[in-house]
Amino acid sequence: MKMKLIASMLILSLAVGCGGNTETKQSPQTAEKQAQPQAGAGGTADPSSKTPDQTPEQSAPAKPADQAAGQVTAPEKPAEQPASPAPQQAEAPQVLYTMNKIYSIVPKEGSDAPKKVVLLTFDDGPKEKELLTSILDTLDKHKAKAIFFVNGYRVKANPDLLTLIHERGQVIGNHSWDHIDLKKQTNEKIDQQIADVQKAVKEITGTAPKFFRPPHGSSNEHVKNKAKEEGMLFMNWSNGSRDWEKGYDKPEKVIASVMEQLGPGSNILMHELPWTAEALDSLLTQLKEKGYGFVDPNTIDTTVK
């Protein structure tokens, strides 16, 4: 009896010990379901929930390999823009006219340019801004171009006025440095009088004159050769306004003088004088009424043969 009781107690003790150490195994499907986050009321997984062993570093997006290694990635260079095309230079005006032996302007051989034209020229400047501006405004009003034959000593005194002539689209000519009779000068003096104006004008405007007119219309072969050497067309006039003469210091006198000598190709000599500036609008109007046009000096052949 005692032996049976001991045996029963042993069996009971064994059964209790085995039950306390026993683990319940789960199938893979059951484990997977338990690891998944619980759905909210709408059936969507709660993004804020995560497994307990998930650290902030593990949940952050992965970095590129070079950043992970501590390297700095240079910003991408913007795509290179195509280079802007170089600005095109304006084409030189077509050469349509030439100058004959009496200094009148005529259509070049083979050109169909009109014959009934005049060339406007102004000597002895630049002098005064108000006077010059009046002349330039009148030329613009009539869409006319002219040659302004300048003296070097006036250019030196009024470089801003030379710039004004150039910027207003008019043409600058060489009238020697001083207003002297070149025929009475030495060859060395002649060379200096002409070359110094070329240099001064080019320094201010970037372009040396292409036309030369001697003061008083007085010259010799050396003067003509020097003008040719400097690349200029030697030019006097064929129609003098006489605005420099006593008794012609009135607008109506200036106009009358020009109209009396008028003909196709007239190369009209005027000066930067108050009465000439006052006469200019009426003069150009009358010339147009008679069917005359105004030659653009840039269309004159300056090639010296």
HULINDA-V600184 format. One record per backbone hydrogen bond with DSSP energy under -0.5 kcal/mol. CO is the residue of the C=O (numbers start at 1). NH is the residue of the N-H. E is the energy in kcal/mol with one decimal. If there is no record, write none. Layout:
CO/NH/E
CO/NH/E
This chain:
1/5/-1.8
2/6/-1.9
3/7/-2.1
4/8/-2.1
5/9/-1.8
6/10/-2.0
7/11/-1.8
8/12/-2.0
9/13/-2.2
10/14/-1.9
11/15/-2.0
12/16/-2.0
13/17/-1.9
14/18/-2.0
15/19/-1.6
16/20/-1.4
17/21/-0.9
19/22/-0.6
23/25/-0.6
27/31/-1.9
28/32/-2.1
29/33/-1.9
30/34/-1.8
31/35/-1.6
32/36/-1.1
38/46/-0.9
40/43/-1.1
44/40/-2.1
45/47/-0.7
46/49/-1.3
51/54/-2.1
53/55/-0.7
55/59/-1.7
56/60/-1.2
64/68/-2.4
65/69/-1.4
66/71/-2.6
67/70/-1.7
71/73/-0.5
72/74/-0.5
94/96/-0.6
96/108/-3.4
97/301/-2.9
98/106/-2.8
100/103/-1.7
104/100/-2.5
104/106/-0.5
106/98/-2.8
108/111/-2.8
115/117/-2.1
116/293/-1.8
117/265/-2.7
117/266/-0.6
118/295/-2.7
119/268/-2.6
120/147/-2.0
121/270/-1.4
122/149/-2.4
123/272/-1.4
125/151/-2.3
128/132/-2.8
129/133/-3.0
130/134/-1.7
131/135/-1.7
132/136/-2.6
133/137/-2.6
134/138/-1.8
135/139/-2.2
136/140/-2.3
137/141/-2.2
138/142/-1.6
139/144/-2.9
140/143/-1.3
145/120/-0.6
146/148/-0.5
146/171/-2.2
147/122/-2.6
147/149/-0.7
148/150/-0.8
148/173/-2.6
149/124/-0.8
149/125/-1.0
150/175/-2.3
151/155/-2.0
152/156/-2.5
153/157/-1.3
154/158/-2.2
158/161/-0.9
158/162/-1.5
159/163/-2.2
160/164/-1.8
161/165/-2.1
162/166/-2.2
163/167/-3.1
164/168/-1.8
165/170/-1.9
166/169/-1.6
171/148/-3.2
172/210/-0.6
173/150/-2.5
174/213/-2.6
176/152/-1.2
177/153/-2.1
178/180/-2.0
180/182/-1.0
181/184/-1.4
182/185/-1.9
186/190/-2.5
187/191/-2.5
188/192/-2.0
189/193/-2.6
190/194/-1.9
191/195/-2.9
192/196/-2.2
193/177/-0.8
193/197/-0.5
194/198/-1.6
195/199/-2.3
196/200/-2.3
197/201/-2.6
198/202/-2.0
199/203/-2.2
200/204/-1.3
201/205/-2.9
201/206/-0.5
202/206/-2.1
210/233/-2.6
211/174/-2.9
212/235/-3.2
214/217/-2.0
215/218/-1.8
220/224/-2.0
221/225/-2.6
222/226/-2.5
223/227/-2.2
224/228/-2.0
225/229/-2.5
226/230/-1.8
227/232/-2.7
228/231/-1.8
232/234/-0.6
233/212/-2.6
239/269/-2.9
242/245/-1.8
245/248/-1.9
250/253/-0.7
250/254/-1.9
251/255/-2.3
252/256/-2.2
253/257/-2.2
254/258/-1.9
255/259/-2.5
256/260/-1.9
257/261/-1.1
258/261/-0.5
258/262/-0.5
259/262/-0.6
263/266/-2.0
265/105/-2.3
266/119/-3.1
266/268/-0.9
267/238/-1.7
267/239/-1.9
268/121/-1.5
268/270/-0.5
269/241/-2.2
270/123/-2.4
271/273/-2.0
273/277/-2.5
274/278/-2.0
275/279/-1.4
276/280/-1.5
277/281/-0.5
279/283/-2.5
280/284/-2.7
281/285/-1.9
282/286/-2.4
283/287/-2.2
284/288/-2.0
285/289/-2.1
286/290/-1.2
287/292/-2.5
288/291/-1.7
293/118/-1.9
293/295/-0.5
295/297/-0.7
296/299/-2.7
297/300/-1.8
299/96/-2.3
299/97/-2.5
300/302/-0.5
303/305/-0.6
